[in-house]
Amino acid sequence: MKTRSFARSQAAFTEAKKVIPGGVNSPVRAFGSVGGDPVFFERGKGSHVFDIDGNTYIDYVASWGPLILGHVPEKVVEAVERALSGGSSFGAPTERETALAEKIVRMVPSIEKVRMVNSGTEATMSAIRLARGYTGRSKVIKFIGCYHGHVDALLVQAGSGPMTLGTPGSPGIPESHIADTLALPYNDIDTVKEVFDNMAGDIAAVILEPIAGNMGVIPPKDGFLEGLRELTEKHDSILIFDEVITGFRIAPGGAQELYGVTPDMTTLGKVIGGGLPVGAYGGRADIMDHIAPDGPVYQAGTLSGNPLAMAAGLATLEAVSDESFHDTLEEKAARLAREFETAANAAGVPAFHARVGSMICTFFTDGEVVDFDGAKTCDTDRYAKFHHEMLVRGIYLAPSQFETMFISIVHTVEDIEQTASAVREVMKLL
């Protein structure tokens, strides 16, 4: 195994902490749950990233999901360069916004109209406001372990970063801001039915990740999404799928296409921007027409519809629209997931393996994981050792047990074989 130095990254982290809280601009990046100091990167190419110490890694973080085409894909770079040559921002309409909106409407089953924003957090925040404005109701059901960005009303028993940091919410959020948020167990349709029986007339919306991707990868149980669709239709509540992670990654039309369940609204991010900051929310035209300037519900943004992000998104969605794209991605992900499972079994390491499409997670626990309680049984110390040993072997995984591995279309057979070899070695050390 090649000896790796991280001296420059360690020095860079020390400097960063002097001027940036915690030295990072998003908490999980700080390596708090896996120990050690974060790696500082300077560039990426294809399926690889390169740190400032000269180390090379096969990348399975993919900027937390957006880079489905890998790093610096030629067509995306060319599209962004063309857009930049004409101006980076106007704060006024451009035809690229319409073109990307038309593309989204064609691809995503639930969307008839769509509004561009700048992040997944903005998308979910705006979707909740619109659902409340449309229905005239205040309460929202979310699911324990599902993360919908750092929106005050939704940062209640969330997954991902809050799980990693051991905090279920956050100081700074008044109780009044979460008083109308009902956090229920994921994959438990019976509890949802009970809540609707007691307060159906107050529930504006149900929001969820149709495939949970912020407490590891947890797919919906058979009938869960269908049950939510039935309940929300019966009680005139809005069903919102947060497809910030799954949109265009799981299938051209996202998880709703894969499972055949159409929500009223959908939030998008990550892949939609091809690596640039972007988000969107859309849905039925009658709901979306309640947003200003057509309707009374206000939402705005100076950089919404930014021409660089629109160009990157269009180029990315053109690529993922290819008929064979997701079949190829499925083959690669399935092969890699088998390698993780085989290696854990051979080493006698307790693990539960989950995969949907190009999203993969190995939970270090000996029980099935179908919800937040199952995810909490994971041995995070074991994951921390696993992460470190993979890192020094040139495999970059998320610095948290409760995140997702992402496969890109440019991961090669050689990448997967190198990763599998490292996994076999490391599982024997656990």
N, C-alpha and C positions, 0 to 999 in steps of 0.2 A: 504494500500500500504506500502510495506517494505521501511523503511528509509535506504538510501544508502549513504555511505561516499566515497568521491573521493580524500581524502587528500593525499594519496600516489601518485596517478596519477598527482595531481597538483604539488607536489614536484618534481616528476620525469620530468615533463614538464619544470619546472624552471631550473633544472639541464641541460636538453637537450639543451635548448636555449643558454647556455653558449658555447657550442661546435658544435652545428648543426644549420645551418641557419633556423630560425623560429622554431627550436626544432623538425623538422620533415624532413624526407627524400623524401617526396612527398607532395606538397602544400595542397591538399584538406584535408589531415589528421589533419591539424591544427585546424579544427572546426571554421575556420574564418567566414564562411557564416551562421553558426548556433549559434555561441556564446559559451562562456565557454571554458574550456580546454579539450584537447583530453583525451580519456581513454587509459591507457597503459595496454596492455594485457600480460599475462605470459603463457597462454596455451589455447588449444581448444580441444574439444572432441565431435565428432558427429556433431550435429546441434548447439552446445553451445560454447561460449567463456567465459573465466574467467579472470578478471582484477587483478591488483596487490593489490587492496583493498579488494579482496575476493568477489566481486560481480559477479553474473552469468547472462549471457544474451543469448537469442535465437538470433543467428547470421543470418542476411539477407544481409550481405556484402560479405561474403564468399571469403575474400581476393580480392574483386572486380571481382569475377566471377570464378576463377579457381577451387574452391573447390566444384565441382559438386557432389563429393562423401562424402562431409563433412570433418571435421577435423580428422587428423591422421587415415585414413582408413587402416585397417589391411593389405590388400594386397599390397597397395602402400608402406607402411612402410617396409614390408618384402622385397619388390623388391629393395627399396633404400638401405636397410641394406646389402643385398647380393652384390649389386654393390659397395658399399663403402668398403666392406671387400676386394675387389680386387683392389681398387685404385680409388681416387676421380677425377683424370684427367690425361690424357695422351698427349693431343695435337696431337693425331694420330688416325687413324680410328679404330673403334670397330664394332663388329657385331650388337650391340644394335642399332646403328645409322641406319643400313640397315633395321633392323626389324621394327623400328618405321616408317621409310620412306615407307616401303612396306605397313604397316598398314594404313598410311595416304592416299596413292595412292588408296588403295582398298575402302576407305570410302568416300573420297571427289571427287565429280564428275569432277571437273575442273583440277585435279592435275595428271599429268603423271610423273613428276619429282619434287623433293622437296629439298630445302637446309635449314639446321638447323642453327639458330642463337640464340641469348640470350635474346631477348625481342621482344615485338610487335613493338616497335619503330624501332629497327634494321630491322625487317621484312618489314615494310612499306618503310623505307628509301631505302633498297636494291631493293625492287620491283620497285620503281619509277626509280632508276638508271638503272635497267635492261630494263624497258619499253622504256626509252629514248635511251639507247644504241641499242636496237633492232630495233626501228623505225627510228632512226636518227633525231627525232624531239625533241623539248624542252618543249612545253607547256603541262601543266597538269590541268585537271578540278577536283576540289574537291567541296564539298558541305558545305554550311554554317552550323555550328553546329556539323559537323562530326569531331571527333578527331582521329588523326592517329599517336599519339605519339608526342614527342617534336622535330620532324624533322624541321629544319629551313624552308624548302620550303613548309611544310604542316601546320605550326602553324599560319594559317591565318583564322580568324573568326572560330576558333575551339570551341568545346563544353567543357563540363566537367570542369576541373580545370580553364581554362581561363574564362569560363562563371562565375564560382563561384567567381573568384577574380575580375571580372569586367574588364578584359583586353582582347581585341580581338586578340592580338598576344603577342609579347614580345620585350622589348628592347634587343639589342644585335644581332638582325637579320637584316643584311643590306638589303636595298630595292632591291638590285640586286639579293638576294637569293630568293625573292618571286615574282620577275618580271614576271616569266613564270607560276605562279600559278593563275588560274582563279577560284574564289570562287563564286558558284552559289547557288540559293535557292534549298533546298532539296525538293523532290517530285514535282518539276516543270520541266516537260519534255519539255515544249514549249521553255523555256529559253535556255535549252541545245541545242535544234535544231537550234535556232538563232545563237548561238556561233559557232556551227559546220558549219552552212551556211557561216559564215564570215571568219573562219580560220581553216577549217578542215585539211588542209595540214600541219598545225603546231602542231596539238594536238597529243602528244605521248600516253596519257592515260587518262582515267576517273577512279578515285578512290572514293569509298564510302563505308560506312557501309550499307550493304543491309537492316539491321534493325538498325536504329540509336540508340545507347545506351549510348551516351555521352551528350545528351541534354534531358535526360529522355529516355523513350522507345517510339520510333516513327517508326511504320512499314511503308513500302513503299506503296504508293497508287497503286491501280490496274493499271497495264500497265507501271508503272514507270521503273521497272527493265527491263521489256521487251523492252521498248523504248530505254533505254541505250544500251541494247544488239544490237538492230537493227542499231542504229546510229554508234556505234563503229565498227561493222562489215562492214557497208557501207563505212566508211572512213578509214579503216585499222588502227584504234587506238586500244590500249590495254584496255580492261575492267578489272579492279582490284576490287575484293570484299575484303574489310577489315573485315575478320571474326575472328579477335582476340578475340572478345567477344562471337560471335554467333557460332563459330566453335565447333562442337560436342555437344553444349549445346541445340540448338534449334531442332536439328535432328542429327542423326549419321553423315550425310554429311553436316551439317550446313544449313544456310539460303538458299543456292543455291539448296539444295535438297528440302527444304520445298516449295520454290516458283517455282522450275523447270526452273531456268535460270542459265546457265553455263557461268561463266566469263572466261577470258583468263588466269588470274592469281588470286591467293588467298593468303592473309596473315593470319597467325595463331599465337596464343599465348594462355595464360591462361590455359584452360582445357588441352591443348596438353602437358603440363608439370606437371599436377597433383599437382600444388602448388609450384613447383620449377621454377627458372628463365629459361625461354625458349621461343623461337619464331621460326617461319618457314615461308618461302614463296615458292610457287610452282605454277606450271601451265603447259601449253602445252610444250611438249618436245622441239619443235623447238625454243621456246623462252628461256627456261631454259638452252639450250645448248650454249647460248651466255655468260654464266657466266664462269669465269676462274675456273679451268684450261682449260675447253673445248673451251671457247670463250674469247673475248677481254674485257668484262665488269668485273672489279675487285671487289671482296668482300671477306673478310676473317675475322676470329675471333678465338682467342686462345682457348676460352672455348666453341665454337660452337660444338654441339654434345656431350656435357658433359655426361659422363656415368650415373651419378646420375639422371639428368634430363630425359635422355632417358629411364631409368628404370621406373621412376615415370610416364612418359607419356604412356609407353606401358601398365602398369598395369591399368591406368585410362581408356585408350581407350578400353581395353578388357572389362571392366565393362560397359561402355556406349554402347558397341556393342550389348549387350543383347537385344533381340527383344522387351521385355516388358519395358525396362528401361525408354524410353522417354514417353511412355504411362502413366507410374506411375508418372513421374515427372509432366506431363501435368495435371493429376487429382489433385495433391497437389497444384500446382500453381493456377489452376482455382478456387479451393475452397478458397484459401487465397485472391485472387483478388476480389471475390464476397463479402467477408467479409469487405474489405476496401470500396467498392462501397456502400454496404448496410449501413454501419456505417456513411459514409459521407452524404448520402441521408437522413437518419433518423435525423441527426443533422442539416440538412440544410446548410451544408458547401459546397460552390462552389468548385467543383472538376471535373477533367476530368481523366478518368481511362484508362490506356493502358496496354496491356499484349500481349506478344508473347511467347508461351512456358513458360519456367521458368524465364522469365524476366518480371518484373512488375514495373509500376510507377503510382503513384497518383499525378497528377499535380494540385496544388492549384490555379485553374483558372476556370472561368465559360464558357470558350470557347473551341472549339475543338483544339487539338494540332497536327499539321501535319508537322510543320517545326520550324526553329529557332525563327521566329517572334512569333509564338504561344507559344513556351516555355518561351519566355521573359515576357509574360503577367502574369506569375505565381507570387503569393504572397509569396515571399521568407521569409518574417517575420513570416507568418503563418506556413510555413514549419519549420522554426527554433524552434518555440514553440512546434510544433508537434514532432519534433525530440527529444527535451529535455524531454518532458513528456513521450514519449515512452521509452527513455533511462532509466529514473528513475523507470520505470515499468519492466525493464529487457528485453527490445527489442532493439537490436542494428541494426540501420538503417544507411545508408550512410549519412555522414554529409554534404549533398548538395541536393537541390531540383533536380538538373540536373543529378542525377545518377540513377542507377537501383537497385531494389531489386532482389536478386538471391535466388532461392529455390534449395536446395540440395536433393538428393535422401533419405537422412536420416532424414529430417524434418518429425516429426510424427504428427498424428492427434492431440495429446495433445499440441504439439508446436503451431499448427495452431489455436486451440481453445484458448490457452493462449494469443496468439497474437491478435486474434479477440476480446477478452474481453478487452484488453488494448486499442485497436483501438476505440471501442465503448465508453469507458470512455473518451479518449483524444479528440475525435471529438466533444464531448459536451462542451469541454473547449475552443474550437477555435472560 
